[in-house]
Amino acid sequence: MPTASDQSPRAEAPAGGAPSAPDARELDPIDQEWLRRRSAAGPLAFGVIGLVTSPLLLGLAFGALGMRAGIDLWRQGTRRSIVALGIGASFAAVVLSIMGALLWGSVLTTVLLGRDAIRETERWRGRTLEAVEVATLLPDGGAAAITLRATGGAPRLAMLFVRIDSTASTEAVRTLAAALGRHPGVPALLVDPLAPAEDVRTYARGLGLAAAAVGAGVPLPPPLDGVAAFPTLVVIDASGRIESAIVGGRTPADLNLLLGGAAADPPPAR
């Protein structure tokens, strides 16, 4: 007759007679402690790998794995400093990867918008502006309404669109001021569509540029009313035709060519 011990459940050996792996609870205390130590280093390993690979955004994966493993160990009672350090490193890897994603997205957006702006301004060449008057502040302190044309015998007008709080715009203004010193007959117009005209004039004076200033709220004829990339240089001839429009900074040699009329259409053959 079967006894109670015979009726108790028994673990059956797997096929082939191979012994099953012992459960962690069946290990002696020394082996259990060794297993805890080995497992405790896992979150830190994931965290370190995530920090190293965060510029490639892989910290989102490794950091998440490290935090999950660390939190599980902490809940199971393995509350060691290395586990806490692993959770912190994994969290930092996730944060750095998110910041990297935002940075890469910003760079990509800037590049794409810059390319679109360059393509757009390239189509402006040869377009004649409407003869409308634009309110400006003159370098000497007065004010005047001018048309966007080279007047008074000047061969052309240099019109520079900037943001007065931008380093790239500051370098462009300095380069233009130096180039205008070699072309004294070319007047300049400095435009910041987001700043007061008085601030634009003060900005130009501080950088040594003798230019009339145009600020926020002053309507400009198309396509100049749509400039959104800074700095942008537009060179206009006496008839109001756009000789060239370039986005970004340029070297003094490039400006010398543009202010000297290198982009102007050649005179018709006789």
C-alpha positions as CSV (number, residue, x, y, z in Angstrom):
1,M,0.0,0.0,0.0
2,P,1.5,3.4,-1.0
3,T,2.6,5.6,1.8
4,A,2.3,9.4,2.1
5,S,5.8,9.9,1.1
6,D,5.2,7.9,-2.1
7,Q,2.3,10.2,-3.0
8,S,4.3,13.4,-2.6
9,P,5.2,15.2,-5.9
10,R,8.7,14.4,-7.2
11,A,10.7,16.3,-9.7
12,E,11.2,14.2,-12.8
13,A,14.5,14.1,-14.5
14,P,14.5,15.6,-18.0
15,A,14.7,13.3,-21.0
16,G,18.1,11.6,-21.4
17,G,18.6,11.5,-17.7
18,A,20.5,14.9,-17.5
19,P,20.2,16.5,-14.1
20,S,18.3,19.9,-13.9
21,A,20.1,23.1,-12.9
22,P,19.8,23.7,-9.2
23,D,17.5,26.5,-8.0
24,A,19.2,29.5,-6.4
25,R,17.3,28.7,-3.2
26,E,18.9,25.2,-3.1
27,L,22.5,26.6,-3.2
28,D,24.5,26.9,0.0
29,P,25.0,30.4,1.4
30,I,28.4,30.9,-0.1
31,D,27.2,30.1,-3.6
32,Q,24.1,32.3,-3.1
33,E,26.4,35.2,-2.1
34,W,28.6,34.7,-5.1
35,L,25.5,34.7,-7.4
36,R,24.3,37.9,-5.9
37,R,27.6,39.6,-6.4
38,R,27.8,38.5,-10.0
39,S,24.2,39.7,-10.7
40,A,24.8,43.0,-8.9
41,A,27.4,44.0,-11.4
42,G,25.0,43.7,-14.3
43,P,23.2,47.1,-14.0
44,L,26.5,48.9,-13.7
45,A,27.8,47.1,-16.8
46,F,24.7,48.2,-18.8
47,G,25.1,51.7,-17.4
48,V,28.7,52.0,-18.5
49,I,28.0,50.7,-22.0
50,G,25.0,53.0,-22.3
51,L,27.1,56.1,-21.3
52,V,29.8,55.2,-23.8
53,T,27.3,54.7,-26.6
54,S,25.0,57.6,-25.7
55,P,26.3,59.8,-28.6
56,L,25.0,57.0,-30.9
57,L,21.7,57.0,-28.9
58,L,22.3,53.4,-27.9
59,G,22.1,54.5,-24.3
60,L,18.3,54.4,-24.6
61,A,18.5,50.6,-24.9
62,F,21.4,49.8,-22.6
63,G,20.3,52.3,-20.0
64,A,16.7,51.0,-19.9
65,L,18.1,47.4,-19.5
66,G,20.4,48.5,-16.7
67,M,17.6,50.3,-14.8
68,R,15.2,47.4,-15.2
69,A,17.9,44.9,-14.0
70,G,18.9,47.2,-11.1
71,I,15.4,47.8,-9.9
72,D,14.6,44.1,-10.0
73,L,17.7,43.3,-7.9
74,W,16.8,46.0,-5.4
75,R,13.3,44.7,-5.0
76,Q,14.7,41.2,-4.5
77,G,16.7,42.4,-1.5
78,T,20.1,42.9,-3.2
79,R,20.6,46.4,-1.9
80,R,24.2,47.0,-2.6
81,S,26.0,50.2,-3.5
82,I,27.0,48.7,-6.9
83,V,23.3,48.2,-7.7
84,A,22.5,51.8,-6.9
85,L,25.4,53.0,-8.9
86,G,24.3,50.9,-11.8
87,I,20.8,52.3,-11.7
88,G,22.2,55.8,-11.6
89,A,24.6,55.2,-14.5
90,S,21.9,53.6,-16.5
91,F,19.6,56.6,-15.9
92,A,22.3,59.0,-16.9
93,A,22.8,57.0,-20.1
94,V,19.2,57.4,-21.0
95,V,19.2,61.1,-20.3
96,L,22.4,61.7,-22.3
97,S,20.9,59.7,-25.2
98,I,17.7,61.8,-25.1
99,M,19.9,65.0,-25.1
100,G,21.9,63.5,-28.0
101,A,18.7,62.8,-30.0
102,L,17.5,66.4,-29.5
103,L,20.9,67.7,-30.5
104,W,21.1,65.6,-33.6
105,G,17.5,66.6,-34.5
106,S,18.4,70.3,-34.1
107,V,21.5,69.9,-36.3
108,L,19.6,68.1,-39.0
109,T,16.8,70.6,-39.0
110,T,19.3,73.5,-39.3
111,V,21.1,71.8,-42.2
112,L,17.8,71.1,-44.0
113,L,16.5,74.6,-43.5
114,G,19.9,76.1,-44.5
115,R,19.8,74.1,-47.8
116,D,16.2,75.3,-48.5
117,A,17.2,78.9,-47.8
118,I,20.2,78.6,-50.1
119,R,18.1,77.1,-52.9
120,E,15.5,79.9,-52.4
121,T,17.9,82.8,-52.5
122,E,19.6,81.4,-55.6
123,R,16.4,81.9,-57.4
124,W,16.3,85.6,-56.5
125,R,19.2,86.5,-58.8
126,G,17.9,88.7,-61.6
127,R,14.6,89.6,-59.9
128,T,13.7,93.3,-59.8
129,L,12.4,94.6,-56.5
130,E,9.4,96.8,-56.3
131,A,10.2,100.5,-55.9
132,V,8.8,101.0,-52.4
133,E,10.2,103.3,-49.7
134,V,11.8,101.7,-46.6
135,A,12.1,103.6,-43.3
136,T,15.8,103.6,-42.1
137,L,17.9,105.2,-39.5
138,L,21.0,106.8,-41.0
139,P,24.5,106.3,-39.5
140,D,24.8,109.9,-38.6
141,G,21.7,109.8,-36.4
142,G,19.0,111.0,-38.8
143,A,16.2,109.0,-40.4
144,A,15.2,108.7,-44.0
145,A,12.9,106.7,-46.3
146,I,14.9,105.1,-49.2
147,T,14.2,102.8,-52.1
148,L,16.1,99.6,-52.4
149,R,18.3,100.8,-55.2
150,A,21.8,102.0,-55.7
151,T,21.4,105.8,-55.9
152,G,23.6,108.8,-56.2
153,G,25.9,107.3,-58.8
154,A,26.7,104.2,-56.6
155,P,27.1,101.0,-58.7
156,R,25.2,98.8,-56.3
157,L,23.7,98.5,-52.8
158,A,24.8,95.9,-50.2
159,M,22.0,94.8,-48.0
160,L,22.9,92.5,-45.1
161,F,20.3,90.6,-43.0
162,V,21.5,89.7,-39.6
163,R,20.5,88.8,-36.0
164,I,22.3,91.2,-33.7
165,D,22.7,88.5,-31.0
166,S,24.3,86.0,-33.4
167,T,28.0,85.3,-33.6
168,A,27.8,84.4,-37.2
169,S,26.1,87.7,-38.0
170,T,28.8,89.6,-36.1
171,E,31.5,88.0,-38.2
172,A,29.6,88.8,-41.4
173,V,29.2,92.4,-40.4
174,R,32.9,92.7,-39.7
175,T,33.8,91.1,-43.0
176,L,31.4,93.4,-44.9
177,A,32.8,96.5,-43.1
178,A,36.3,95.5,-44.2
179,A,35.2,94.9,-47.8
180,L,33.3,98.2,-48.0
181,G,36.6,99.9,-47.1
182,R,37.9,98.7,-50.5
183,H,34.7,99.8,-52.2
184,P,33.8,103.2,-50.8
185,G,31.3,103.9,-53.4
186,V,29.0,101.1,-52.4
187,P,26.4,102.0,-49.6
188,A,25.2,99.4,-47.1
189,L,22.0,98.6,-45.4
190,L,21.9,96.5,-42.2
191,V,18.6,94.8,-41.5
192,D,17.4,92.8,-38.4
193,P,13.7,92.1,-38.8
194,L,13.4,91.1,-35.1
195,A,15.2,94.0,-33.3
196,P,14.5,97.7,-32.9
197,A,16.1,99.9,-35.6
198,E,18.0,101.9,-32.9
199,D,19.6,98.7,-31.6
200,V,20.6,97.8,-35.1
201,R,22.2,101.1,-35.7
202,T,24.1,100.9,-32.4
203,Y,25.2,97.4,-33.3
204,A,26.5,98.5,-36.7
205,R,28.4,101.4,-35.1
206,G,30.0,99.1,-32.6
207,L,31.4,96.9,-35.4
208,G,32.7,99.8,-37.5
209,L,30.0,99.5,-40.2
210,A,28.7,102.8,-41.6
211,A,25.3,101.5,-42.8
212,A,21.7,102.6,-42.6
213,A,19.7,100.5,-40.2
214,V,16.3,98.8,-40.6
215,G,14.6,97.2,-37.7
216,A,11.5,95.3,-36.8
217,G,8.1,96.2,-38.2
218,V,9.5,97.8,-41.4
219,P,7.8,96.2,-44.5
220,L,10.1,95.1,-47.2
221,P,9.2,94.2,-50.8
222,P,9.1,90.5,-51.8
223,P,11.2,88.4,-51.7
224,L,13.1,90.2,-49.1
225,D,10.2,90.1,-46.7
226,G,10.7,86.3,-46.4
227,V,14.4,86.2,-45.3
228,A,14.7,83.8,-42.4
229,A,18.3,82.7,-42.6
230,F,21.0,84.9,-41.1
231,P,23.3,86.3,-42.2
232,T,22.1,86.8,-45.8
233,L,23.8,89.3,-48.1
234,V,21.8,90.8,-51.0
235,V,23.5,92.9,-53.6
236,I,21.2,95.2,-55.6
237,D,22.1,97.3,-58.7
238,A,20.8,100.8,-59.6
239,S,17.7,99.5,-61.3
240,G,16.6,97.5,-58.3
241,R,17.7,94.1,-59.8
242,I,19.2,91.6,-57.4
243,E,22.7,90.8,-58.6
244,S,23.3,88.2,-56.0
245,A,21.9,86.7,-52.8
246,I,24.0,84.5,-50.6
247,V,23.3,82.8,-47.2
248,G,26.0,82.5,-44.5
249,G,29.4,84.0,-44.0
250,R,31.7,84.7,-46.9
251,T,35.4,85.4,-47.1
252,P,36.7,88.9,-47.8
253,A,37.8,87.8,-51.3
254,D,34.2,86.7,-52.1
255,L,32.8,90.0,-50.9
256,N,35.3,91.9,-53.0
257,L,34.1,90.1,-56.1
258,L,30.4,90.6,-55.3
259,L,30.8,94.3,-54.4
260,G,33.0,94.8,-57.5
261,G,30.2,93.6,-59.7
262,A,31.4,90.0,-60.5
263,A,27.8,88.8,-60.2
264,A,26.3,91.5,-62.5
265,D,25.1,90.6,-65.9
266,P,27.5,91.5,-68.7
267,P,26.4,94.5,-70.9
268,P,24.7,93.5,-74.1
269,A,26.9,93.0,-77.2
270,R,26.8,95.7,-79.8
